[in-house]
Amino acid sequence: MKKMLFMCVMATVILLSGCDKVLNENDPVSVARAFWTAALSATPSDAKPFMVNGDKLTIGIKGQHDQDTAVLGKVDQQGGYYFIETTVQLSRDGKLISVPMRTVVVPVDGLWRVDYWSTKQSVFDATFDTSMKWFASTLDNADLYIDDILGAESEDDAMKFAEERLTEEFTRVKQSILKNYKARLDAQQKKSDTQPAG
């Protein structure tokens, strides 16, 4: 009986120690993990204590599902701030939506806090970076197994052709993204204009 009681006490101590590590406010990754766990829960306001200006900002993630999660990856430190590669995975309408970003963690009064505003703003850069990595990897793989994918006879011609194609494609993609983005902004504006003032 005493042995069983001792094992229960030890298990409780281990569990509590683990929880303390998850919520260690002196560790940027622990704070980021705690922030996302709360932000993606049924009560996202629980994330406010882990945020910079938590009393002024809302999380603003549409919908909620028990399978929503944030996968934290590589950690970079620059100028006293931490930038954590993050993939937010949202389960919506039977689909899994992955949103890449960088969770930005900054020091506030000696404790680490998530700069959610900067974190949201990182989606654009992180998405572009992810797309470019996929693009480069796909071209590299194609070049390994398919001869003359650029259709050029010399290295100089291949480089010139590649540069021209990239310029054309970036211009096309830029126009398409900006057109779609403007359409979404216009739709949001119309929606806010039709809502009664309260």
trRosetta pair geometry for C-beta under 8 A, 3 or more apart (Angstrom, degrees):
i j d omega theta_ij theta_ji phi_ij phi_ji
1 4 5.7 -54 -151 33 31 111
1 5 6.4 30 151 -17 65 106
2 5 5.6 -54 -147 37 34 112
2 6 6.2 38 153 -22 66 105
3 6 5.7 -53 -149 34 30 114
3 7 6.5 31 153 -19 63 105
4 7 5.8 -54 -151 34 31 111
4 8 6.6 32 151 -20 64 104
5 8 5.7 -53 -150 34 32 112
5 9 6.5 32 152 -19 65 105
6 9 5.8 -55 -149 36 31 111
6 10 6.3 29 154 -17 65 108
7 10 5.7 -55 -146 38 31 111
7 11 6.3 34 154 -22 65 106
8 11 5.7 -54 -148 35 30 112
8 12 6.5 31 153 -20 63 105
9 12 5.8 -56 -153 35 31 112
9 13 6.5 32 151 -20 65 105
10 13 5.6 -53 -148 35 33 113
10 14 6.4 34 154 -19 66 105
11 14 5.8 -54 -149 36 31 112
11 15 6.4 31 153 -19 65 106
12 15 5.8 -55 -147 37 31 110
12 16 6.3 27 156 -16 66 107
13 16 5.9 -58 -146 40 28 108
13 17 6.2 32 154 -22 64 106
14 17 5.7 -54 -148 34 30 113
14 18 6.5 32 152 -21 63 104
15 18 5.7 -54 -153 33 32 113
15 19 6.6 32 151 -19 65 103
16 19 5.6 -50 -148 34 36 112
16 20 6.4 41 151 -23 65 102
17 20 5.6 -52 -152 32 33 115
17 21 6.8 34 150 -20 64 101
18 21 5.7 -54 -155 31 34 111
18 22 6.7 35 149 -21 65 102
19 22 5.6 -51 -153 31 37 113
19 23 6.4 5 158 7 69 109
20 23 6.3 -75 -147 54 29 90
20 24 6.5 60 149 -66 65 84
21 24 5.5 -18 -150 -25 36 119
21 27 7.8 3 -168 29 65 155
21 30 6.5 -131 158 -112 56 134
22 30 5.9 165 -174 -153 25 97
22 33 6.4 -103 -159 103 79 127
22 34 6.2 122 150 -74 82 95
23 30 6.6 -173 -91 161 4 114
23 34 5.4 89 -107 -91 66 144
24 27 4.3 40 100 15 115 113
24 30 4.3 44 53 87 85 169
24 31 7.7 -91 86 -47 57 73
25 30 7.5 -108 -69 97 24 115
25 31 5.9 71 -131 -83 53 109
25 111 4.7 -16 154 -152 116 111
25 112 6.2 -177 179 41 61 80
26 111 7.1 -81 -79 -127 52 66
26 112 7.0 115 -142 -2 17 106
27 30 3.9 62 85 12 112 115
27 31 6.6 171 86 -13 58 84
27 112 7.0 -93 83 22 21 147
28 31 5.7 -59 -149 37 31 110
28 32 6.3 32 155 -20 67 106
28 75 7.5 128 93 -150 121 130
28 82 4.1 89 164 22 161 162
28 84 7.3 180 135 -45 108 123
28 105 4.1 133 -158 110 104 151
28 112 4.6 -150 -95 -150 63 156
29 32 5.6 -51 -147 36 33 113
29 33 6.3 36 153 -21 65 105
29 72 6.5 130 -154 151 94 154
29 75 6.3 -64 -76 -86 111 142
29 82 7.7 -113 -56 161 65 153
29 84 6.5 137 -108 -103 76 143
29 105 7.9 -121 -62 -8 34 165
30 33 5.7 -53 -147 36 31 112
30 34 6.3 29 154 -17 65 106
31 34 5.7 -54 -145 39 31 110
31 35 6.2 38 152 -25 64 105
31 50 5.5 166 -173 -153 85 107
31 105 6.0 122 81 -137 120 129
31 111 7.8 139 -94 164 144 87
31 112 4.4 -165 7 100 158 110
31 113 6.7 -106 170 -97 143 25
31 114 6.5 -171 135 -41 101 86
32 35 5.6 -52 -148 32 30 115
32 36 6.5 20 159 -12 65 106
32 72 6.1 110 114 -106 126 139
32 82 7.8 -111 -43 106 130 126
32 84 5.3 28 -144 37 174 158
32 86 7.5 -135 174 -81 126 129
32 103 4.6 101 -144 129 123 149
32 105 5.5 -84 -61 -64 103 128
32 114 6.0 117 -106 -86 64 111
33 36 6.2 -60 -148 40 28 103
33 37 6.2 32 154 -23 64 108
33 70 7.8 -169 -126 82 50 112
33 72 6.3 -76 -80 -16 84 146
34 37 5.7 -53 -145 34 30 115
34 38 6.5 22 159 -10 64 108
34 50 5.5 178 100 -89 103 150
35 38 6.2 -70 -158 42 26 103
35 39 5.8 21 155 -21 68 115
35 47 5.1 72 -158 -153 63 103
35 50 4.0 -148 -85 113 88 141
35 51 6.7 114 -131 -64 118 75
35 103 7.4 149 73 -156 135 130
35 114 4.4 54 -106 -14 169 148
35 116 7.8 -161 -178 -78 134 100
36 39 5.4 -52 -131 40 34 112
36 40 5.9 16 171 -5 68 111
36 47 7.7 62 -68 -116 16 129
36 69 7.8 62 145 -174 117 46
36 70 3.6 -73 -178 30 148 147
36 72 7.6 -177 16 -54 153 103
36 86 7.4 -167 -81 -152 147 133
36 88 7.4 -146 -144 -104 120 94
36 103 7.2 -73 -52 -96 117 144
37 40 6.8 -71 -147 44 17 95
37 41 6.6 31 151 -42 57 110
37 70 7.8 -108 -53 32 48 108
38 41 5.5 -52 -150 13 33 121
38 43 7.4 -51 -166 92 80 76
38 44 6.6 109 141 -144 72 41
38 46 3.9 -130 -156 98 116 97
38 47 3.8 166 99 -70 113 73
38 50 6.8 144 37 16 138 130
39 44 5.1 38 -150 -144 44 93
39 47 4.0 38 -65 -63 75 159
39 59 5.0 167 -149 -133 92 136
39 61 6.8 92 159 0 95 135
39 70 7.8 39 65 -29 115 137
40 44 7.3 63 -47 -99 14 94
40 61 7.0 -33 -102 79 64 163
40 64 7.2 151 -177 -137 54 88
40 68 4.2 -153 -175 119 116 117
40 69 6.5 159 117 -91 165 23
40 70 6.4 -176 -24 -24 141 96
40 88 7.5 -176 -80 -151 127 101
41 44 6.4 167 58 -73 69 51
41 46 6.3 -14 59 43 134 130
41 64 7.5 16 135 -158 20 130
42 64 5.9 130 -104 139 52 152
43 46 4.9 71 109 -20 100 109
44 47 5.7 -29 -177 8 64 115
44 59 4.1 -94 160 20 136 155
44 61 6.8 171 -101 37 153 104
44 64 7.6 -141 -41 -91 107 129
45 48 5.6 -8 -175 -18 61 117
45 59 7.6 -127 -71 -12 43 114
46 49 7.7 -36 176 16 48 99
47 50 5.6 -68 -171 45 63 108
47 51 6.2 65 136 -35 85 112
47 54 7.4 -159 113 -134 65 118
47 59 6.1 81 52 -81 137 124
47 114 7.8 -40 174 49 105 138
48 51 5.5 -63 -146 28 38 117
48 54 3.4 122 -170 172 74 121
48 55 6.8 85 -173 -65 126 46
49 54 6.3 -122 -58 65 18 176
50 54 7.3 105 52 -82 40 138
50 113 6.2 166 172 -139 45 67
50 114 5.5 35 135 10 92 106
51 54 3.7 123 66 -81 106 92
51 57 6.4 -122 153 61 146 123
51 113 6.0 65 168 -179 11 103
51 114 5.3 -45 -105 68 60 89
51 115 7.8 112 -160 -102 69 20
51 116 5.1 -16 -137 -18 116 118
52 106 6.3 14 -59 56 136 118
52 108 6.0 170 -103 -60 87 144
52 113 4.8 123 -58 119 70 126
52 114 6.9 -131 -2 89 81 40
52 115 4.7 5 19 -102 136 64
52 116 7.0 -164 45 10 81 75
52 117 7.5 -77 78 13 112 99
53 56 4.5 -42 171 42 102 112
53 57 5.5 83 109 -12 97 106
53 117 7.6 14 56 -20 128 120
54 57 6.5 -70 -127 48 29 92
54 113 7.9 -116 -37 -162 107 124
57 116 5.7 164 126 71 154 129
57 117 6.5 -126 -105 -57 147 91
59 116 7.3 -95 -115 -162 58 151
60 120 7.9 21 69 -104 126 144
61 64 7.4 91 104 -81 105 76
61 68 7.9 116 143 -163 144 152
61 88 7.9 -126 -119 171 136 146
61 90 7.3 -160 -176 -100 117 133
63 90 7.3 98 83 -175 113 120
63 92 5.7 93 90 -108 161 106
64 68 6.4 -84 -155 -1 57 146
65 68 5.0 122 63 -31 78 93
65 90 7.0 113 31 -169 115 64
65 91 4.1 -106 96 69 156 102
65 92 6.9 -150 -21 -71 136 53
67 89 7.8 -68 138 118 84 105
67 91 4.2 45 75 -14 114 147
67 96 7.9 -79 125 -105 126 98
68 88 7.7 1 -172 -179 91 85
68 89 6.7 177 -149 93 47 64
68 90 5.3 9 -118 -118 98 58
68 91 6.0 -123 -64 17 64 84
69 88 7.8 -177 97 -152 39 50
69 89 5.2 -1 60 55 80 105
70 86 5.6 -11 -175 -167 105 109
70 87 7.1 160 -157 80 55 44
70 88 5.0 -22 -104 -102 84 68
70 89 7.3 -179 -88 17 32 73
70 103 7.7 74 171 -58 139 132
71 86 6.9 149 76 -157 51 54
71 87 4.6 -7 54 57 104 96
71 89 6.7 47 -11 -14 102 113
72 75 8.0 23 166 -66 105 93
72 84 5.4 -18 -153 163 101 125
72 85 7.3 119 -168 79 50 59
72 86 5.7 -20 -105 -102 60 80
72 103 7.0 -44 -115 19 99 137
73 84 7.1 144 57 175 54 73
73 85 3.7 -43 69 85 110 110
73 86 6.9 -161 17 -72 85 32
73 87 7.2 55 -21 -7 117 93
74 84 7.5 175 90 -151 42 51
74 85 4.6 42 47 10 80 126
75 82 6.1 -20 -166 -165 100 106
75 83 7.4 145 -159 77 50 48
75 84 5.1 -14 -105 -104 76 79
75 85 7.7 -117 -65 12 37 77
76 82 7.3 147 79 -158 46 54
76 83 4.6 -18 64 62 98 100
76 84 7.8 -170 25 -75 65 35
77 80 7.6 19 -177 -100 95 9
77 81 7.2 165 -153 82 59 40
77 82 5.5 -28 -99 -100 74 68
77 83 7.6 -179 -83 19 25 75
78 81 5.9 -23 71 61 70 89
78 83 6.5 7 17 -3 107 117
80 106 7.8 57 120 -143 88 71
80 107 6.5 -59 161 5 108 119
81 104 6.4 -8 175 -167 122 88
81 105 6.9 154 -170 77 70 51
81 106 5.1 -22 -118 -97 95 78
81 107 8.0 -124 -93 -2 58 76
81 115 7.9 -26 -146 5 123 135
82 104 7.4 150 83 -158 57 41
82 105 4.2 -12 62 59 108 104
82 106 7.8 -156 28 -66 72 39
82 112 7.5 3 21 -145 129 127
83 102 4.6 -7 -170 179 94 127
83 103 7.5 150 -159 72 42 47
83 104 5.9 -10 -104 -103 70 68
83 105 7.9 -161 -69 23 27 75
83 122 7.9 167 -149 -120 105 154
84 102 6.5 138 61 -166 40 66
84 103 4.3 -21 61 57 104 99
84 104 8.0 -161 21 -68 76 24
84 105 6.7 39 -9 -7 113 113
85 100 7.6 -26 -167 -160 83 95
85 102 6.3 -36 -95 -107 41 73
85 126 7.6 149 -137 -134 74 120
86 100 7.3 141 85 -158 54 49
86 101 5.2 -27 72 73 103 79
86 102 6.4 137 17 -123 94 19
86 103 4.5 79 -34 -24 143 97
86 119 7.8 3 40 -158 147 108
87 98 5.4 -13 -175 -164 109 100
87 99 7.0 146 -161 70 56 42
87 100 5.5 -27 -102 -97 75 64
87 101 7.9 146 -95 24 31 66
88 98 7.4 147 77 -157 48 47
88 99 4.5 -19 61 62 99 100
88 101 6.6 11 -5 19 107 115
89 96 5.8 -8 -171 -173 101 101
89 97 7.2 153 -156 77 49 47
89 98 5.4 -15 -102 -100 76 71
89 99 7.8 -173 -76 21 31 71
90 96 7.4 149 76 -159 41 50
90 97 4.6 -21 64 62 95 102
90 99 6.9 27 -1 -3 110 112
91 95 7.5 168 -152 83 51 37
91 96 5.7 -24 -98 -100 69 67
91 97 7.7 -178 -82 18 19 77
92 95 6.0 -26 72 62 69 85
92 97 5.8 -3 26 -3 111 122
99 123 6.3 -26 177 -133 104 114
99 127 7.8 -41 -157 -77 63 104
100 123 7.1 131 85 -142 57 61
100 126 4.0 -150 125 141 97 113
100 127 5.6 155 59 -77 104 54
100 129 7.6 -127 126 65 144 96
100 130 4.8 145 8 -38 165 143
101 119 6.0 69 150 176 130 74
101 120 7.4 -30 -143 -113 147 23
101 122 4.8 104 -165 91 81 101
101 123 4.7 -33 -93 -84 103 65
101 126 4.8 -171 -105 26 27 158
102 119 6.8 -135 90 -131 56 63
102 122 4.1 -105 38 171 89 158
102 125 7.6 -25 -1 81 117 113
102 126 5.7 -179 -25 -70 79 123
103 114 6.1 -51 -174 -134 98 109
103 119 5.3 12 -127 -124 47 121
104 114 6.9 106 75 -162 57 62
104 115 4.3 -46 100 58 111 105
104 118 4.2 -36 42 99 158 119
104 119 5.0 -145 19 -66 88 74
104 122 6.7 156 -36 -33 108 138
105 112 5.2 16 173 -176 112 110
105 113 7.0 164 -154 80 69 27
105 114 5.7 -40 -99 -96 72 56
105 115 7.2 -175 -97 6 18 81
106 112 7.3 149 76 -149 24 64
106 113 6.2 -32 66 65 73 79
106 115 5.0 47 1 -37 119 116
107 110 6.9 14 -173 -98 104 12
107 111 7.2 141 -152 72 64 25
107 112 6.2 -47 -97 -94 55 56
107 113 7.7 93 -149 19 13 82
108 111 6.0 -34 70 68 74 77
108 112 7.6 95 22 -144 79 13
108 113 4.4 -5 15 9 127 130
114 119 6.3 0 175 -36 100 144
115 118 4.2 19 120 29 117 114
115 119 6.2 153 91 -24 63 88
116 119 5.1 -53 -143 37 35 119
116 120 6.3 39 158 -22 68 100
117 120 6.1 -54 -156 32 28 108
117 121 6.6 22 150 -15 62 109
118 121 5.5 -57 -147 39 36 113
118 122 6.5 46 152 -34 65 101
119 122 5.8 -51 -157 19 31 116
120 123 6.3 -26 -177 -13 45 111
121 124 7.1 -36 177 16 53 105
122 125 5.6 -62 -160 47 59 107
122 126 5.4 54 146 -22 87 111
123 126 5.9 -62 -140 43 27 108
123 127 5.9 29 161 -23 66 110
124 127 6.1 -59 -149 34 22 109
124 128 6.5 19 155 -15 60 109
125 128 5.7 -58 -149 38 31 111
125 129 6.1 31 154 -20 67 108
126 129 5.6 -53 -144 37 31 113
126 130 6.2 33 155 -20 65 105
127 130 5.8 -54 -147 36 29 111
127 131 6.3 30 154 -19 64 108
128 131 5.7 -57 -148 37 30 112
128 132 6.2 27 156 -18 65 108
129 132 5.9 -56 -146 37 28 109
129 133 6.5 30 155 -20 63 105
130 133 5.9 -55 -151 34 29 111
130 134 6.5 28 152 -16 64 106
131 134 5.8 -57 -152 37 32 110
131 135 6.1 34 151 -22 66 108
132 135 5.3 -50 -142 36 33 116
132 136 6.2 31 159 -16 67 105
133 136 6.0 -55 -144 39 28 106
133 137 6.1 27 157 -17 63 111
134 137 5.8 -59 -145 40 27 111
134 138 6.1 27 158 -21 65 109
135 138 6.0 -59 -149 35 24 109
135 139 6.5 20 156 -14 62 108
136 139 5.9 -57 -148 39 30 109
136 140 6.2 33 154 -22 65 108
137 140 5.7 -54 -146 35 30 113
137 141 6.4 27 156 -17 64 106
138 141 5.9 -56 -149 37 29 109
138 142 6.3 29 153 -19 65 108
139 142 5.6 -55 -145 37 32 112
139 143 6.1 33 156 -22 66 108
139 149 7.5 -179 -154 104 76 151
140 143 5.8 -57 -149 35 27 112
140 144 6.7 34 151 -26 61 103
141 144 5.7 -50 -155 25 34 116
141 145 6.9 -6 162 9 65 109
142 145 6.7 -84 -152 50 28 86
142 146 5.3 -32 179 32 74 118
142 149 5.3 76 133 -90 112 160
143 146 7.1 -64 -100 57 19 76
143 149 5.7 -102 -90 18 66 131
146 149 5.3 76 98 -69 109 102
148 151 5.7 77 161 -87 99 35
148 152 7.3 -174 -151 37 87 45
150 158 4.6 93 91 -141 149 86
150 161 5.2 131 176 91 108 133
150 162 5.9 -45 -123 -61 136 90
151 161 7.0 -156 67 -173 83 165
152 155 8.0 114 113 -101 123 11
152 157 3.8 -178 -167 111 118 103
152 158 3.9 -170 66 -73 139 64
152 160 7.7 143 -120 52 151 87
152 161 5.1 -158 -58 2 129 142
153 157 5.8 39 47 45 67 151
154 157 4.6 95 56 8 81 102
154 158 6.9 -141 96 -8 42 87
155 158 5.5 -53 -147 35 33 115
155 159 6.4 32 155 -19 66 104
156 159 5.9 -55 -149 36 30 109
156 160 6.4 28 153 -17 64 108
157 160 5.7 -56 -147 39 31 111
157 161 6.1 32 155 -20 66 108
158 161 5.8 -55 -146 37 28 111
158 162 6.2 28 155 -20 64 108
159 162 5.7 -54 -145 37 29 112
159 163 6.3 30 156 -20 64 106
160 163 5.8 -55 -149 35 29 111
160 164 6.5 28 154 -17 63 106
161 164 5.8 -57 -151 36 30 110
161 165 6.3 28 154 -17 66 108
162 165 5.8 -56 -146 38 30 110
162 166 6.2 30 156 -20 65 107
163 166 5.8 -54 -145 36 29 110
163 167 6.4 31 156 -20 63 106
164 167 5.8 -56 -150 35 30 111
164 168 6.4 28 154 -17 65 107
165 168 5.7 -57 -149 38 31 111
165 169 6.0 24 157 -15 68 111
166 169 5.9 -58 -140 42 29 106
166 170 6.0 28 162 -18 66 109
167 170 6.1 -55 -142 38 24 108
167 171 6.4 26 157 -19 60 109
168 171 5.9 -62 -155 36 26 111
168 172 6.4 22 153 -16 65 109
169 172 5.6 -55 -146 38 33 111
169 173 6.0 31 157 -17 68 108
170 173 5.8 -53 -139 40 30 109
170 174 6.0 36 157 -24 64 107
171 174 5.8 -54 -147 34 26 114
171 175 6.5 24 156 -17 61 106
172 175 6.0 -59 -152 36 29 108
172 176 6.3 26 153 -17 65 110
173 176 5.7 -58 -147 39 31 112
173 177 6.1 30 157 -19 68 107
174 177 6.0 -56 -144 37 26 108
174 178 6.2 20 160 -13 63 111
175 178 6.0 -59 -144 41 27 107
175 179 6.2 30 157 -22 64 109
176 179 5.8 -56 -147 34 27 112
176 180 6.4 21 158 -13 63 108
177 180 6.0 -60 -149 40 29 106
177 181 6.0 28 155 -21 66 111
178 181 5.6 -54 -140 38 30 113
178 182 6.2 33 159 -21 65 105
179 182 6.0 -55 -149 35 26 109
179 183 6.5 28 152 -20 61 106
180 183 5.6 -54 -150 34 33 114
180 184 6.6 31 153 -18 65 103
181 184 5.8 -54 -152 35 32 109
181 185 6.4 31 151 -17 65 106
182 185 5.6 -54 -146 38 34 112
182 186 6.2 36 154 -21 67 105
183 186 5.7 -52 -147 36 30 112
183 187 6.4 31 153 -20 63 106
184 187 5.6 -54 -148 36 32 112
184 188 6.4 33 153 -19 65 104
185 188 5.7 -53 -148 36 32 111
185 189 6.3 34 152 -21 65 105
186 189 5.6 -54 -148 35 31 113
186 190 6.4 33 153 -19 65 104
187 190 5.8 -51 -148 35 31 111
187 191 6.4 33 152 -21 63 106
188 191 5.6 -54 -149 35 32 113
188 192 6.4 26 155 -15 66 106
189 192 5.9 -58 -148 39 31 106
189 193 6.2 32 153 -22 65 108
190 193 5.6 -56 -147 36 30 113
190 194 6.4 21 158 -14 65 109
191 194 6.2 -63 -150 38 28 104
191 195 6.7 33 152 -30 63 104
192 195 5.7 -47 -149 22 36 115
